[in-house]
Amino acid sequence: MELVWFYIAVFLAISDELHTRILWKTFMDFYILLAGIIREIVHSNIRLWLIHEGLEALFHFIILSIIFLSIEIGFLAAIIHLIVDIYHQITGLEHGWLYHRALHFTIESFFFILVLS
């Protein structure tokens, strides 16, 4: 079996770290203002959170589609990452960075092994 599943999971993890560093470290003030504007439009914290997760999935879709030159891989990567993020938030489990990264990597790896095998 090729290692494409592994590369997708690795680049998805890198993309997630890029998302965190770009939006929370570099553009934090803009991101907070954008969240406030969206919150005023949708009038709900749950909707705001879902929009945030959707925008994060869009970010991953764009990055992985460009890296792998495949809209399908970008779409699947964004969807599985979105599902894992939503599940992680709904369960309310708060673990450290390493646990969160390992959870994503494991589930995303299994998903792409199943899809690409």
CORNOR-V67163 format. One record per pair of residues at least 24 apart in sequence whose ideal C-beta (glycine too) atoms are under 8 Angstrom apart, sorted by sequence separation. I is the first residue (numbers start at 1). GAP is how many residues later the second one is. D is the distance in whole Angstrom. If there is no record, write none. Layout:
i: (I,I)
gap: (GAP,GAP)
d: (D,D)
This chain:
i: (57,84,56,57,56,80,81,54,80,53,56,77,80,53,80,53,76,53,76,19,76,19,49,19,15,16,15,18,12,15,15,11,12,11,8,11,11,8,7,15,8,12,16,8,12,16,13,16,13,12,13,13,9,12,9,8,9,6,9,5,8,5,4,5,5,5,1,4,2,1,1)
gap: (24,24,25,25,26,27,27,28,28,29,29,31,31,32,32,33,35,36,36,37,39,40,40,41,44,44,45,45,48,48,49,52,52,53,56,56,57,60,61,62,65,65,65,69,69,85,88,88,91,92,92,95,96,96,99,100,100,103,103,104,104,107,108,108,110,111,112,112,114,115,116)
d: (6,7,8,4,7,7,7,7,5,6,7,7,5,6,8,6,8,8,7,6,6,5,7,7,7,7,5,7,6,4,6,8,6,6,7,5,8,7,8,8,6,5,7,6,6,8,6,7,7,7,6,8,5,6,5,7,4,7,6,6,5,4,7,5,8,5,8,6,7,8,6)
